[in-house]
Amino acid sequence: MQLRHSILYLLAHGIPALAAFLTLALYTRWINPDAYGIYTTLLVVANSANIILFNWLYVAIMRYWHDSGFKETELHSITLMVLAIGTVLILGLATIYFAVTGDGLVAAALASLMISNAIYSAYQRINSISLQAERYLLVEVCRVVLTTLLGIGLVWLGYSWHGILIATSLGFLLIPLLSPHFWQYFWRYPKNINYINVLKLIKYGLPLSLTFMLLEIIHTTDRVLLSWLVGLEAAGQYAVAFSLPFQLLILVGSTVNVAAYPLILKVLEQQGEAAAKAKLADYLLVLLGLLLPSYFGLMAISHDFMPLLIGDTYLPVSLRLLPSIGLLLLINALYLFHTSLAFQIAQQTRKTVLVVAVAAVLNVLLNLILIPYYGIEGAIIASLIAYLVCVFYGHTLSMRYFKLPIPWLEVVKLFLAAGLMLILLNSLPLGHGLLEGLLRILLGASFYLITICLLDVGGIKFILVNFFKNVNKRNENTNYQP
């Protein structure tokens, strides 16, 4: 089941990433850096607000979905109640913003983006937790198609950043509303709610929500301060440079996490801590086994594909910043999708606030110091240091509550395999272009797979032998004629 779900979630996250690459190629040719900076700034503000209002609920229901103290209908009702309260609060704040500033367009854009995103995220999170991977994939594909086509059309007609936000909001809202399963989840009056359970969810989820907000501060402080200290053009350049490695690395990390983490929690509840730790060790190898070649491979093919995906105005900066931005995103993914799980599993979510608060304060101070002197590079250095603090301090603190298993020898093998792949790709006597890039991907992936098999990372030889034996048995049973 885990392999099948991983493939489905890879498609569910990979298709939006491909669509993002397409729209990035068009938007960076049709929209100037100032307008792109406004769009990304509003998007960041909306995402940050949603994290504060709703994300605590999503992580809490994931942790307690298989808990015998909660009923599925009760969790549906609690989700509906939180969405309703959050929607009223968002509309109230948007009205106040409009009354103070008179900017109705920004107020409406932010409110619609936040509400639609909250509804969509709640629906998809329940699909994920309840292991409905096929439905998750179908909903995501429909949303991406609608958002992409509508966004491209509106921007082409001259609506600039307004058109992107309109398309994004409509995609988030319309697709769930057209799904009959959505109405089964949410077309009900909240009932049978045990408010002691609500408090339990709040106690677990609120610290994580605050943690995500602090992580968002790390993620957004650089752009806000770049806009203020350097200018909107620098913020737009930085946002574009971030887009490609972010889409790839966070895509890989989130795909592995959303496929494996619910199953790990299920094993924890049903089989105990020892079995869950064994799953977590395998999970880390899969996570790093995909993140490392993705990062090194992206650097190797950057000159082949980035000119196709990014407009000439943004391209030189994006190529220059790719290695450093990719590295900080790799470290960010490691904290998000591995280190922080120890606190969640041990139900010590308040400790995550301490870890990320230290990193966030350090990040703000470093940005204020470094950006005036080094510009975009200063923002990258500040974020890189902040994420390193998250990983090392988080790992050290979490060991008091739940010790994550780390198979160090296997991790070293993965670094070795990915590093050798990068050396090979950089030494190939090839030019740069689409065909050359596709050839590099084929050769790099083949070399990496052969290397991890030769190094027997995580006992992969034994796994493959058993896999092919099972396939042969199924074929024999299918072909058997009594």
Secondary structure, 3 states (H helix, E strand, C coil): CHHHHHHHHHHHHHHHHHHHHHHHHHHHHHCCHHHHHHHHHHHHHHHHHHHHHHHHHHHHHHHHCCCCCCCHHHHHHHHHHHHHHHHHHHHHHHHHHHHHHCCHHHHHHHHHHHHHHHHHHHHHHHHHHCCCHHHHHHHHHHHHHHHHHHHHHHHHCCCHHHHHHHHHHHHHHHHHHCCHHHHHHHCCCCCCCCHHHHHHHHHHHHHHHHHHHHHHHHHHHHHHHHHHHCCHHHHHHHHHHHHHHHHHHHHHHHHHHHHHHHHHHHHHHHHCHHHHHHHHHHHHHHHHHHHHHHHHHHHHHHHHHHHHHCCCCCHHHHHHHHHHHHHHHHHHHHHHHHHCHHHHHCCCCHHHHHHHHHHHHHHHHHHHHHHHHHCHHHHHHHHHHHHHHHHHHHHHHHCCCCCCCCCHHHHHHHHHHHHHHHHHHHHCCCCCCHHHHHHHHHHHHHHHHHHHHHCCHHHHHHHHHHHHHHHHHHHHHHHCCC
